[in-house]
Amino acid sequence: MSNDQDSRQDTGHAVPAPDPSRTPEEELAVEQAFADKVYRRVTVLRDEADANRRSGYDHKRATVPGAQYERDVFVYQAARRISDLDSQHEGLVFGRLDFDDGGIRHIGRLGVRDEDYRTLLIDWRAPAAAPFYQATAYDSQGVARRRVIRSFGQKVEEISDDLLNEDAADRLPVIGDGALLAALGRKRTGRMRDIVATIQAEQDAAIRAPGRGSTIISGGPGTGKTVVALHRAAYLLYQDRSRYEGAGILIIGPSDFFMRYIGRVLPSLGEETASLYSLGDLYAGVQATRQDTPDAAAVKGSPVMIPVLKHLVRQTPPDTPDELRITVQGDVFTLDAPELAMVRARVFEKEGRPNHAKTEAGRALLIALWRKVKPVHPDLEPAKFSRDVGSRGEFLTFLDAWWPRLEPENVLRWAADPHRLRSAGEGRMKRHEIETVAESLHGDDWSVQDVPLLDELRHLLGFQDRDRGRKGRIKSWGGIQELSTAQDRYYDRGERSLRDAFYEDYAHVIVDEAQDLSPMQWRMVGRRGRSAGWTVVGDQAQSSWPRPRQAEDGRGRAMPRGKTHRFHLSKNYRNSKEVFEYAAAWAEPRLPEADLPEAVRETGIPVESESTMGDELTIHVAALAKRLLGEVEGTVGVVAATDRHSGIAETLPFDERLNLVGPLESKGLEWDAVVAVDLDGIERLHGAGVAYVVLTRATQRLVRLDLD
């Protein structure tokens, strides 16, 4: 296996020369023989790696740093090789290129060399594999025929050819009717598949963009933006593993449902080191799945929350003492509530982060007391007064109670009190906004929209800077670095390790469904990639955030300056032509600037529209779901407003292929068949962009169920 395969090396030595007289069955046999040879070699490589791993463990008694380092490298590299070989076993060989000059290259999930170190299989990310994705009839790049090989396990089941040079028709047989359309027509399984065998040229260009700077990938529904972003992560890890595996790649998606859906793509490509988080998971210790009402979400996501939170952290914490009494040389001196409030204000003039200001708070209290003591005891020295009073138990106990260490979770709960929130938001928030936000903060759980507020508070309270400038995260002895990854280091920092892992400055940040991020969410994401390369994926027409210019400004502030690479995807590979034309016709008058890609596949099945009475809705939905489960081999999605879920769930048939989700949770997902429940209600609640999303989730069949 190799990451630096020579683009001049072909794999033709391992297969018979093309013969136009061979039948399709004989061509399958040729590819099967080649796949068998590759699998035999992989078995040898795995056995060698396993032997190396066992040998490394035999050095367990190594005590000096150099020997420990050698042992760790040996075991790590062997384990990594085994993991790569195991994860890529399914469909290892998936492509072949026949060149005009007679050369042959086979493309696969990883690179494999034979016992003489000659190339057997070229890794799909290597430069030598690029023509497999980039060559066209107009720019063949020397490719005469491109073949896609589909396997189940180790058995080659199907081949499909594209002839790019018509002059080669007399020497190269052409089999199949298009690999891409065949792949698109296969049933959905509830997990996103990788597309290494069917990446298209415009997708490949985005995947192979430079890792530095910013890469913006746009395109309408079904254009493969998400899967391109994931393949891009695998490509970056392949190109510069030391950088991207060491500092980490962060992939952010809209929901837990979405992250589970895409969760197996990177492992299927042999990459396990990227960090995948939903927007509700980016604050350590909180897993938020609940969505706020659109009104509350609009306020919480707005930049207006920045000054509101700044004022909130400066408020006096609940249940703190409102009077300080100290006896000095027989006289009692008191600081009452208004005086303590003035002291607190003076503290924040010098240090704005409460958790960094306790020493300053103690100093300010002593100064305020001294101003009262001095006129009464003019002979008392200030230094002696400070030493005496500042070391007393009652003073230190008061200071601990009056200036406690604050946690973001506790401070945000303060805003559930309308009086506190009104004080913090005076002149910035309207009355109904205060009431809406305060109401949303009651309860025991957090919403997805609360997470960036917690993250902002973490920064304002002074947590974030504790780890800034941390040196020596990787230990070294005599210039030899310890072998470790970002994930290893996350769990090597004591009891704060998991929390701090969420605030690493990653090497690359990938944001999917970026059009939905609020300005506050952009601030949260930006803290994790101050010096990172960025890949931002989205379609503005599908946005659930109501103020696009505000979000655009937030994105610009979050992303570091540098060169920007822009890519636009123009083909819809998800929806049938019938489904997307219906969705496009619905969207055009409501979203006049929508990017409407071209659907590449037809099924002949029109979109259905039905209506029902409100009291019969759940029964009608269940009947449609049951029918669709019988009509498609794959998955069925029922998309309905969240407040309808409890009633619908009670009547739905039990089937692992069936999913009930809310409109916001449906983003990025797809099913073979979809029931869109009360689309007009979804539009009223979440806007036209979210309703448009719902209409573009089906690959084969769409049923719209309206209320009479």
C-alpha positions in Angstrom: 0.0 0.0 0.0 1.3 3.4 -0.9 0.3 7.1 -0.8 2.7 8.3 -3.4 2.1 6.1 -6.4 3.8 7.1 -9.6 1.2 8.4 -12.1 3.3 6.8 -14.9 2.9 3.3 -13.5 0.0 1.3 -15.0 -1.4 -2.0 -13.7 -1.7 -3.6 -17.1 0.9 -6.2 -16.3 -1.7 -7.9 -14.1 -4.5 -8.3 -16.6 -4.9 -9.7 -20.2 -4.9 -7.2 -23.0 -8.3 -6.0 -24.2 -10.0 -8.2 -26.7 -13.2 -7.0 -28.5 -14.3 -10.6 -29.2 -14.8 -11.3 -25.5 -18.4 -11.7 -24.2 -19.7 -9.7 -21.2 -19.3 -12.9 -19.1 -15.7 -13.3 -20.2 -15.0 -9.6 -19.3 -16.5 -10.2 -15.9 -14.2 -13.2 -15.5 -11.2 -11.0 -16.4 -12.0 -8.4 -13.8 -12.8 -11.2 -11.2 -9.4 -12.7 -11.8 -7.7 -9.3 -11.3 -9.8 -8.7 -8.1 -8.8 -12.1 -6.8 -5.1 -11.3 -7.3 -5.5 -8.0 -5.4 -7.3 -9.7 -2.5 -4.6 -12.4 -2.3 -2.0 -9.7 -2.0 -4.1 -7.8 0.6 -4.2 -11.0 2.7 -0.4 -11.2 2.6 -0.1 -7.6 3.5 -2.5 -8.0 6.4 -0.6 -11.0 7.7 2.6 -9.0 7.6 1.0 -6.1 9.4 -0.4 -8.5 12.1 3.1 -10.0 12.6 4.6 -6.5 12.9 2.0 -5.6 15.5 2.7 -8.7 17.6 6.4 -8.0 17.3 5.9 -4.5 18.6 4.0 -5.8 21.6 7.0 -8.0 22.3 8.9 -4.9 23.2 6.6 -4.2 26.2 9.5 -4.1 28.5 11.1 -1.1 26.8 11.9 1.5 29.4 14.0 4.3 27.8 12.1 6.9 25.8 13.8 6.0 22.5 12.8 2.3 22.7 9.3 3.3 23.8 9.0 5.6 20.8 10.1 2.8 18.5 7.7 0.4 20.0 4.7 2.8 19.8 5.5 3.6 16.2 5.8 0.0 15.3 2.5 -0.9 16.9 0.6 2.2 15.7 1.7 1.8 12.1 0.9 -1.9 12.1 -2.6 -1.3 13.6 -3.2 1.5 11.2 -2.3 -0.8 8.2 -4.6 -3.5 9.5 -7.5 -1.0 10.0 -7.0 0.3 6.4 -7.0 -3.1 4.9 -10.0 -4.3 6.8 -12.1 -1.1 6.2 -11.5 -1.2 2.5 -12.2 -4.9 1.9 -15.7 -4.4 0.5 -15.6 -3.4 -3.1 -11.9 -2.9 -3.0 -11.5 -2.7 -6.8 -14.0 -0.4 -8.4 -12.5 1.2 -11.5 -10.4 0.6 -14.6 -8.9 3.0 -17.2 -7.8 1.9 -20.6 -5.6 4.4 -22.3 -5.1 5.3 -26.0 -1.5 4.0 -25.7 -2.6 0.6 -24.4 -1.9 1.3 -20.8 -4.3 0.0 -18.1 -4.8 1.3 -14.6 -7.1 -0.2 -11.9 -8.5 2.2 -9.4 -9.5 1.2 -5.8 -10.2 2.3 -2.3 -6.5 2.1 -1.4 -3.2 1.6 -3.1 -1.7 -1.9 -3.4 1.7 -3.0 -4.7 2.7 -6.6 -5.5 5.7 -8.5 -4.0 8.0 -6.8 -6.5 6.7 -3.4 -5.5 4.9 -2.9 -8.8 1.6 -1.1 -8.7 -1.5 -3.4 -8.6 -4.1 -0.9 -7.5 -4.1 2.9 -7.5 -5.7 4.8 -4.5 -8.6 6.8 -5.7 -7.1 9.9 -4.2 -3.8 9.6 -6.0 -3.0 11.9 -8.9 -2.8 8.9 -11.2 -6.5 8.2 -10.4 -7.7 11.7 -11.3 -8.5 10.9 -15.0 -11.1 8.3 -13.7 -13.2 11.2 -12.5 -12.1 14.0 -14.8 -11.9 12.5 -18.3 -14.7 13.3 -20.7 -15.4 12.7 -24.4 -14.3 16.4 -24.9 -11.2 16.1 -22.8 -10.3 12.4 -22.6 -6.9 13.0 -21.0 -5.7 10.0 -23.0 -8.4 7.7 -21.7 -10.0 5.5 -24.3 -12.4 3.6 -22.0 -13.5 4.1 -18.4 -14.9 1.0 -16.6 -16.8 1.0 -13.3 -16.7 -2.3 -11.5 -19.4 -3.2 -9.0 -18.8 -5.9 -6.4 -20.5 -7.6 -3.5 -17.8 -8.6 -1.1 -15.0 -10.0 -3.2 -17.3 -11.1 -6.1 -17.4 -8.9 -9.2 -21.1 -8.7 -10.1 -21.4 -5.9 -12.7 -19.3 -3.8 -15.1 -20.3 -0.7 -16.9 -18.2 1.1 -19.5 -17.9 4.6 -21.0 -16.1 4.9 -24.3 -14.3 8.3 -24.5 -12.5 7.7 -27.8 -14.7 6.4 -30.6 -11.6 5.4 -32.6 -10.9 2.7 -29.9 -14.3 1.0 -30.5 -12.7 -1.7 -32.6 -10.3 -2.9 -29.9 -12.3 -2.2 -26.7 -15.6 -3.9 -25.9 -18.2 -1.6 -24.2 -20.5 -3.2 -21.6 -23.3 -1.8 -19.5 -25.6 1.2 -19.7 -24.0 3.7 -17.4 -22.6 3.2 -13.9 -23.9 6.5 -12.5 -27.6 5.9 -13.4 -27.3 2.3 -12.1 -25.9 3.5 -8.8 -28.6 6.3 -8.5 -31.4 3.8 -9.0 -30.4 1.5 -6.2 -32.4 1.5 -3.0 -31.5 3.6 0.0 -30.5 1.9 3.2 -30.7 4.6 5.8 -27.0 5.3 5.6 -25.2 7.6 3.1 -23.0 5.6 0.7 -19.6 6.7 -0.5 -19.4 7.6 -4.2 -15.8 6.7 -5.0 -16.8 4.7 -8.1 -19.2 7.4 -9.5 -17.6 10.8 -8.6 -18.3 13.2 -11.4 -15.9 15.7 -12.9 -17.3 18.8 -11.2 -17.5 17.0 -7.9 -13.9 15.8 -8.3 -12.6 19.3 -8.8 -14.1 20.4 -5.5 -12.8 17.3 -3.7 -9.2 17.9 -4.9 -9.2 21.7 -4.1 -6.3 22.9 -2.0 -6.6 22.5 1.7 -5.4 25.9 2.6 -7.7 28.9 2.4 -11.4 28.5 1.9 -13.4 26.3 -0.4 -17.0 27.2 -1.0 -19.2 24.4 -2.6 -22.7 25.5 -3.7 -25.4 23.7 -5.6 -29.1 22.9 -5.4 -30.7 19.9 -3.8 -29.3 16.5 -4.6 -26.1 17.7 -6.2 -23.9 15.7 -3.8 -22.6 18.5 -1.7 -22.4 16.5 1.5 -20.8 13.5 0.0 -18.3 15.7 -1.8 -17.4 17.3 1.4 -16.8 14.0 3.1 -14.7 12.7 0.2 -12.8 15.9 0.5 -11.9 15.1 4.1 -10.6 11.7 3.0 -8.6 13.3 0.2 -7.0 15.9 2.5 -6.0 13.2 5.0 -4.4 11.3 2.1 -2.5 14.3 0.8 -1.1 15.5 4.0 -1.7 13.0 6.8 0.7 14.5 9.3 -1.0 17.9 9.2 -4.7 16.8 9.0 -4.5 13.8 11.3 -2.3 15.5 13.8 -4.3 18.8 14.3 -7.6 17.2 13.2 -10.4 17.7 10.7 -13.7 18.9 12.2 -16.9 18.1 10.3 -20.1 19.9 11.4 -23.6 19.0 10.3 -27.1 20.2 11.2 -28.5 17.4 13.4 -27.7 14.1 15.2 -29.9 12.3 12.7 -27.9 13.7 9.9 -24.6 12.8 11.5 -25.7 9.2 12.0 -26.8 9.2 8.4 -23.3 10.2 7.1 -21.4 8.5 9.9 -20.1 5.5 7.9 -18.9 7.3 4.8 -15.4 8.2 6.0 -14.8 4.8 7.7 -15.8 3.2 4.4 -13.0 5.2 2.8 -10.5 4.1 5.4 -10.6 7.3 7.5 -11.5 7.2 11.2 -9.7 10.3 12.5 -12.0 13.1 11.5 -14.3 14.5 14.3 -18.0 14.6 13.4 -20.3 16.8 15.4 -23.7 18.3 15.0 -24.4 21.9 15.9 -26.1 20.6 19.1 -23.0 18.7 20.2 -20.3 21.4 19.8 -20.4 22.5 23.5 -18.8 19.8 25.7 -21.2 18.1 28.1 -24.3 19.1 26.2 -26.1 17.0 23.5 -28.9 19.2 22.3 -31.5 17.9 19.9 -34.5 20.0 20.7 -35.3 22.9 18.4 -36.6 26.2 19.7 -39.6 27.8 18.1 -38.7 29.9 15.1 -39.3 33.1 17.0 -37.0 32.1 19.9 -34.4 30.7 17.4 -34.4 34.0 15.5 -33.5 36.0 18.6 -31.0 33.6 20.1 -29.1 33.3 16.8 -28.9 37.1 16.3 -25.8 39.2 17.0 -28.0 41.1 19.5 -27.2 38.3 21.9 -23.5 39.3 22.1 -24.0 42.5 24.2 -26.9 40.9 26.1 -24.7 38.1 27.3 -21.9 40.5 28.1 -24.3 42.4 30.4 -25.6 39.1 31.8 -22.2 37.9 33.0 -21.7 41.2 34.8 -24.9 40.8 36.9 -24.7 39.8 40.5 -25.1 36.1 40.8 -28.3 34.8 42.5 -28.2 34.1 46.2 -25.0 36.0 46.9 -24.6 38.0 50.1 -25.8 41.7 49.9 -23.8 43.0 52.8 -20.2 42.8 54.0 -19.5 43.5 57.7 -16.0 43.8 59.0 -14.7 44.8 62.5 -11.6 46.8 62.6 -10.1 47.8 66.0 -13.5 47.5 67.7 -15.5 49.4 65.0 -17.9 47.7 62.5 -17.7 48.8 58.9 -20.3 47.8 56.3 -20.6 47.7 52.6 -24.3 47.5 51.7 -25.9 46.3 48.5 -25.6 49.5 46.4 -22.0 49.9 47.5 -21.2 46.3 46.6 -22.8 46.9 43.2 -20.4 49.8 42.7 -17.5 47.7 43.7 -18.6 45.0 41.2 -18.8 47.6 38.4 -15.2 48.8 39.2 -13.9 45.3 39.0 -15.3 44.8 35.5 -13.6 48.1 34.4 -10.3 46.3 34.9 -11.1 42.7 34.1 -14.2 41.8 32.0 -14.0 38.0 32.5 -15.5 37.1 35.9 -13.6 33.9 36.3 -10.3 35.8 35.9 -11.3 38.6 38.2 -11.6 37.1 41.7 -8.2 38.5 42.8 -9.2 42.0 41.5 -12.6 41.6 43.3 -10.9 41.0 46.6 -8.6 44.0 46.0 -11.6 46.2 45.2 -13.5 45.2 48.3 -10.5 46.0 50.5 -10.1 49.4 48.8 -13.8 50.2 49.4 -13.5 49.2 53.1 -10.3 51.2 53.5 -12.0 54.3 52.3 -14.4 53.9 55.3 -11.8 52.8 57.8 -9.2 55.5 57.1 -11.2 58.5 58.4 -11.9 56.6 61.6 -8.4 55.2 62.1 -6.0 57.6 60.4 -3.0 56.0 62.1 -3.7 52.5 60.6 -1.3 51.6 57.8 -2.9 50.5 54.5 -0.6 47.6 54.0 -1.3 46.3 57.6 -5.0 46.7 57.0 -4.9 44.8 53.8 -2.9 41.9 55.3 -5.1 41.7 58.4 -8.5 41.9 56.8 -7.6 40.2 53.5 -6.5 37.1 55.4 -9.5 36.8 57.7 -11.7 33.7 57.3 -14.9 35.8 57.3 -13.6 38.0 54.5 -12.4 35.1 52.3 -15.7 33.3 52.9 -17.6 36.4 51.8 -15.4 36.7 48.8 -16.1 33.1 47.7 -19.8 33.6 48.1 -20.0 37.1 46.5 -17.7 36.3 43.6 -18.2 32.6 42.8 -16.7 30.7 39.9 -19.4 30.8 37.2 -20.4 28.1 34.8 -21.9 29.0 31.4 -24.9 26.7 32.0 -25.8 28.5 35.3 -25.4 31.9 33.8 -27.6 31.1 30.8 -30.3 29.9 33.2 -30.3 33.4 34.7 -31.9 34.6 31.5 -35.0 32.4 32.2 -35.9 35.2 34.6 -37.5 37.9 32.5 -36.4 40.6 35.0 -32.7 39.7 34.6 -33.0 39.3 30.8 -34.8 42.6 30.6 -32.0 44.3 32.5 -29.3 42.7 30.3 -31.2 43.4 27.1 -32.4 46.9 27.8 -32.4 48.9 24.6 -31.6 45.9 22.5 -34.5 43.4 22.8 -38.1 44.1 22.4 -40.6 43.0 25.1 -42.0 40.1 23.2 -38.4 38.9 22.4 -37.5 39.0 26.1 -40.6 37.0 27.0 -40.0 34.4 24.2 -36.4 33.8 25.0 -37.0 33.7 28.8 -39.7 31.1 28.3 -37.5 29.0 26.0 -34.9 28.7 28.8 -37.3 27.0 31.3 -36.8 23.3 31.6 -34.0 20.8 32.2 -32.6 20.4 28.7 -31.0 22.7 26.2 -32.0 23.5 22.6 -29.7 23.5 19.6 -30.0 27.3 19.6 -28.7 27.4 23.2 -25.4 25.7 22.4 -23.7 28.8 20.7 -24.9 30.9 23.7 -23.2 28.5 26.1 -20.1 28.7 24.0 -20.2 32.5 23.9 -20.6 32.5 27.7 -17.6 30.2 28.1 -15.6 32.7 26.2 -17.0 35.7 28.1 -16.5 34.0 31.5 -12.8 33.3 30.8 -12.7 29.6 30.2 -11.3 29.7 26.6 -8.0 31.4 27.4 -6.9 28.9 29.9 -5.4 26.6 27.2 -4.3 29.3 24.8 -0.6 29.2 24.2 -0.3 25.7 25.6 3.1 24.4 24.5 4.4 20.9 24.1 1.2 19.1 23.4 3.3 16.4 21.8 6.1 15.2 24.1 9.6 14.8 22.7 12.9 13.4 23.7 16.0 14.7 22.0 14.0 16.0 19.1 12.1 12.8 18.5 8.4 13.4 18.8 5.9 11.2 20.5 3.6 9.5 18.1 0.1 10.7 18.8 -3.0 12.1 17.1 -5.4 14.8 18.2 -7.8 12.2 19.5 -5.0 10.6 21.7 -4.2 14.0 23.2 -7.9 14.8 24.0 -7.9 11.9 26.5 -4.5 12.8 28.0 -5.4 15.9 29.9 -6.9 14.8 33.1 -10.5 15.5 34.1 -10.7 18.6 31.8 -9.6 16.7 28.7 -12.9 16.0 27.1 -14.1 19.5 27.6 -11.0 21.0 26.1 -11.1 18.7 23.1 -14.0 20.8 21.8 -11.9 23.9 21.6 -9.0 22.8 19.6 -7.8 24.9 16.7 -8.4 22.3 14.0 -6.3 22.1 10.8 -9.5 22.0 8.6 -13.1 22.7 9.3 -16.0 21.4 7.1 -19.4 23.0 7.6 -22.3 21.3 5.9 -25.8 22.9 5.4 -24.0 26.1 6.0 -26.9 28.2 4.9 -28.7 27.4 8.1 -26.1 28.7 10.5 -27.0 31.7 12.5 -24.5 34.5 13.3 -24.1 33.1 16.8 -23.4 29.6 15.4 -20.8 31.0 13.1 -19.1 32.6 16.1 -19.0 29.2 17.8 -17.7 27.4 14.8 -15.1 30.1 14.1 -13.5 29.6 17.4 -12.6 26.1 16.4 -10.8 27.0 13.2 -8.9 30.3 13.7 -6.0 29.1 11.6 -7.7 26.3 9.7 -8.5 25.7 6.1 -12.3 25.7 5.5 -14.8 23.9 3.4 -18.2 25.4 3.4 -21.1 23.6 1.8 -24.6 24.9 1.2 -27.5 26.2 -0.8 -29.1 29.5 0.2 -32.5 28.6 -1.2 -32.8 25.8 1.5 -32.0 28.1 4.4 -34.0 28.1 7.6 -32.3 31.3 8.9 -34.5 34.3 8.0 -31.7 36.9 7.6 -29.2 35.8 5.0 -27.1 38.9 4.9 -26.7 38.7 8.7 -25.6 35.1 8.4 -23.2 36.0 5.5 -21.6 38.6 7.7 -21.2 36.1 10.5 -19.6 33.6 8.2 -17.2 36.2 6.9 -16.1 37.0 10.4 -15.7 33.4 11.4 -13.5 32.3 8.5 -9.9 33.4 8.4 -8.8 35.5 5.5 -7.0 33.8 2.6 -7.6 32.6 -0.9 -11.1 31.4 -1.7 -11.9 28.6 -4.2 -15.5 28.4 -5.4 -17.2 25.4 -6.9 -20.8 25.0 -8.2 -22.5 21.6 -8.6 -25.1 21.7 -11.3 -26.6 18.1 -11.6 -29.2 16.7 -9.3 -28.4 13.0 -8.7 -30.8 12.4 -5.8 -34.3 13.2 -7.1 -36.0 11.7 -10.1 -36.8 14.2 -12.8 -40.5 13.9 -11.9 -39.9 14.7 -8.2 -37.5 17.6 -8.8 -39.6 19.3 -11.5 -42.5 19.3 -9.1 -40.3 20.8 -6.3 -38.8 23.4 -8.7 -42.2 24.5 -9.9 -43.3 24.9 -6.3 -40.1 26.9 -5.4 -39.9 29.2 -8.3 -42.5 31.8 -7.3 -41.5 31.6 -3.6 -37.7 31.4 -4.0 -37.0 33.3 -7.2 -33.2 33.1 -6.7 -33.2 29.4 -6.1 -30.4 27.4 -7.8 -32.3 24.7 -9.7 -30.0 21.9 -10.9 -30.8 19.5 -13.7 -32.1 16.1 -12.6 -30.4 13.3 -14.5 -32.8 10.4 -14.0 -36.4 9.6 -14.8 -38.6 7.0 -13.2 -41.9 7.7 -14.9 -43.6 8.0 -11.5 -45.4 11.3 -11.0 -45.7 13.1 -7.7 -49.0 12.3 -5.8 -51.1 14.9 -4.0 -53.8 13.9 -1.5 -55.8 15.7 1.1 -57.4 14.7 4.4 -59.4 16.1 7.3 -57.5 17.0 10.4 -59.1 14.3 12.6 -58.1 11.6 10.0 -54.5 12.8 9.4 -52.7 10.1 11.5 -54.7 7.3 9.9 -54.1 8.6 6.4 -50.4 9.0 7.0 -50.1 5.5 8.3 -51.9 4.1 5.3 -49.6 6.0 2.9 -46.5 4.8 4.7 -47.6 1.2 4.6 -48.4 1.4 0.9 -45.0 3.0 0.1 -43.1 0.4 2.1 -44.7 -2.1 -0.2 -43.8 -0.2 -3.4 -40.1 0.5 -2.7 -37.3 -1.8 -1.7 -35.5 0.9 0.4 -36.4 3.5 2.9 -39.5 5.6 3.5 -39.5 9.0 5.3 -42.5 10.7 6.8 -41.7 14.4 7.3 -44.1 16.4 9.5 -44.1 19.3 11.9 -42.6 18.1 15.3 -45.8 18.9 17.2 -47.7 16.2 15.1 -45.1 13.5 15.8 -46.7 11.9 18.9 -50.1 11.3 17.2 -48.5 10.1 13.9 -46.1 7.8 15.6 -48.9 5.9 17.4 -50.4 4.7 14.1 -47.3 4.2 11.9 -46.4 0.6 11.1 -43.3 -0.8 12.7 -40.6 -1.1 10.1 -36.9 -0.4 10.4 -37.0 1.1 6.9 -39.5 3.8 8.0 -38.4 7.1 9.6 -40.5 9.9 11.1 -38.6 13.3 11.2 -39.3 17.0 11.5 -38.7 19.4 8.7 -35.4 20.7 10.1 -34.1 17.2 10.8 -34.8 16.2 7.2 -32.0 18.4 5.9 -29.3 16.5 4.1 -31.3 13.2 4.3 -32.9 11.2 1.5 -35.4 8.3 1.3 -36.7 6.2 -1.6 -40.2 7.5 -0.9 -41.4 10.5 1.2 -44.7 11.5 2.7 -44.7 15.3 3.1 -47.4 16.1 5.7 -49.1 19.5 5.6 -46.5 21.3 3.5 -48.4 24.6 3.8 -48.1 24.4 7.6 -44.4 23.7 7.4 -44.0 26.7 5.2 -45.9 29.0 7.6 -43.8 27.7 10.6 -40.3 27.5 9.1 -40.4 29.4 5.8 -40.4 28.4 2.1 -36.7 27.3 2.2 -37.4 24.5 4.7 -40.6 23.4 2.8 -38.5 23.2 -0.3 -36.1 20.9 1.5 -39.0 18.6 2.4 -40.0 18.3 -1.3 -36.5 17.3 -2.4 -35.8 14.4 -0.1 -37.4 11.6 -2.2 -35.3 9.6 -4.8 -38.2 7.8 -6.4 -41.7 8.6 -5.0 -43.2 11.7 -3.3 -46.6 12.0 -1.8 -47.8 15.4 -0.6 -50.6 15.1 2.0 -52.4 18.4 2.7 -55.1 19.3 5.2 -58.6 20.3 4.0 
